[in-house]
């Protein structure tokens, strides 16, 4: 049966998209993962890949044309299949639209409640109430995890306020509100995951009853309806994945000689888990302890062991004291980013036949050149910036290394977009320098600094991490002299850069003190042969050992 492809939401604020270029035409065979088109969003032009296989039977939006999110973009199915029913009215009939692609708007104002997606027992939204759904914050995102709520139920929200930090498959990003009002309901709690378009929150006038709204908007088990307040107090949580809703009622308790304010539900859960509430820090109003505080509570020793790194980058992690002869372990929930890193690197390691080439580069001239460059006021370049520049120029001479394997063809890229691996708290991100070969050393340095800062501060956008054709990973600053990396697919190669080491070297038959650096090129043998990789490294060495040649 043919599959309808709709205009995707490729950014959190995207309402319509423009097809910049079709990379496939009607009649072409499509494999899962093939790039169908380049789509311009409100933020960037992004590649849109197919999640289906078959034949491209219809194109609904031509190059240069714009259309709203969820408009008919294309139809993929069996060659010769009759798609006349799907083309009726240019949109697929509701009963035939794939349920997994059924989109709901991120926010549904009351005056457009009649346009909201149908659901069992649907009722009109009260005036001023807005349902906020889990946004699609990257082109490949299917699920999101709420890393942290920055607002709680009852808080006033203004347009532009950051509601929560959401983990996508690529990064942890701040999600801001496009509406003003009071946060009336939270549908996905801290640490929980839910599919795109699940009920994330409800915002509206203070005191509005929204008990039935979440139920009417939920999709299967993707969002839970709030339980009645009486049930939340009198019954412990069940195992049906429907978290009880806390009341605003507060009880006083005395623990360790301290007077403590705590919600009845939080108190009950603490008693069941045997948690001393005197050791729990309340996040509610006036330090009131709520359910999430109890659920997220960990003994002090464990909290310290997984706490965020200290301000000083060289601060050693604090580990819990373990008496001799005793075993101790800790389970830390895998973040969405970590899950995706594991999945993609596993796929790369087991699908791409890796081989490795290592050379040692004399860095004495590079050190001298860098010192001269950095003597210029307001100019600062690193050795990594010089490596990136050298790679970009070498890739222009050896485009086969700047390639991508596909089932039927090898794509050789004549533009150079270098991804730079950046270590962040939850894993590894790879910001991309677009058209790196056209950038000067100082531009590369400024761009890397800017993108790395955004990555570490969770400000980086998906478009800034897409489209790489080659990747550089540098662990030299950690004293690592030599290592190998797993290829960042769909790239065909990745360069691992070690530390510069002062050592005895032989030059002109004499032993002298020199500065050398080892680099290792990991290649996908499906696209890059040994000789091709070796020639690339020879050119790279030439540029690094004689930096002036990069100006030629």
ABEGO torsion letter per residue (X at the ends): XBBBBBBBBABAABABBBBABBABBBGBBBBBGBBABBBBBAABBBBBBBABBEBBABBABBBGBBBBBGBBABBBBBBGBBAAAAABGGBBBAAABBAAABBBBABBBAAAAAABBBBBGBBBBBBGBBBBBBBBABAABABBBBABBABBBGBBBBBGBBABBBBBAABBBBBBBABBEBBABBABBBGBBBBBGBBABBBBBBGBBAAAAAAAABBEAABBBBBBAAAAAABBBBAAGBBBBBBABBBBBBBGGBBBBBBAAAAAAAAAAGBBAAABBBABBGGBBBAAAAAABBBAAAAAAABBBBABAABBBBBBBBBBGBBBBBBBBBBAAAAAAAAAAAAAAAABBBBBBBBBBBAAAAAAAAAAAAABBGBBBBAAAAAAAAAAAAAAABAAABBBBBAABBBBBABBBBBBBBBBAAEBBBBBBBGAAABBAAAAAAAAAAAAAAAAAGABBAAAABGBABBBBBAAAAGBABBBBBBBOABABBBBBBBBBBBBBBBGGBBBBBBBBBBBBBBBAAABBAAAAAAAAAAAAAAAABAAAAAX
